[in-house]
């Protein structure tokens, strides 16, 4: 028997689920299907075979499947972690404890480096960091600067290495964490056990999400409304609110799709525009 939602025999689906390879129920999200097709296409090319992954028939079938699916489109984070929300989260990291120092650095680095994905923050290593020439600021002292080499990311493509930059307070928070934890090599952000002992292993990406929700709860916010992805969407939303040009914000966020990135700008402008305030 074939499962019509997944297009595979039910006995195959049951075995995959028992082995832990298949966890979700119902049809996959369209983006998941596209990513897997791209992966299969790459593997096919590596093996010297010809595939039909770019055929018009496949693209048409995918478009029709997206239109026909009953799966609702859900936001990864109900609310964006904009500047005001970030300030409330950071206010909960008020002590000099190892955990507060780490979480403060995670939140500031993730936001200021363009709204990094949780996997990029969790897997960050000292070897990816490089000190850059200080940035002159008017008549005041120059700001220290740091580059983060992300390497190949989810959207960068095979041949491109992504680089983003940190300066000012986020860099100070990162240095404070590295000094407090005495980290000179390996993983930047690491687990801390219940007794405050630092682990040698890197944080799991899920832990970044848990940290955001934990800090939201401490700040008196609803944890279910925030997630690690809210930092990514919040960076672009905050950039739009502050009038930063979209291309400049995308240079830091490393969004490849102008359409996706501009949606945050459009929403911000619509919310504050005159058309939304006709009865003011």
Buried (B, 14 or more C-beta within 10 A) or exposed (E): EEBEBBEEEEEEBEEBEEEEEBEEEEBBBBEEBEEEBEEEBEEBEEEEEEBEBEEEEEEEEBEEBBEEBEEEEEEEBEBBBBBEBBEBBBEBBEEEEBBBBBBBBBBBBBBBBBBBBBBBBBBBBEEBBEEEEEEEEEEEEEBBBBBBEBBEBEEBEEEBEBBBBBBBEBBBBBBBBBEBBEBEEEBBBBBBEEEEEBEEEBBBBEBBBBBBBBBBBBBEBEBEBBBBBBBBBBBBBBBBBEEBEBEEBBBBBBBBEEEEBBBBBEBBEEEEEEEEEEEE
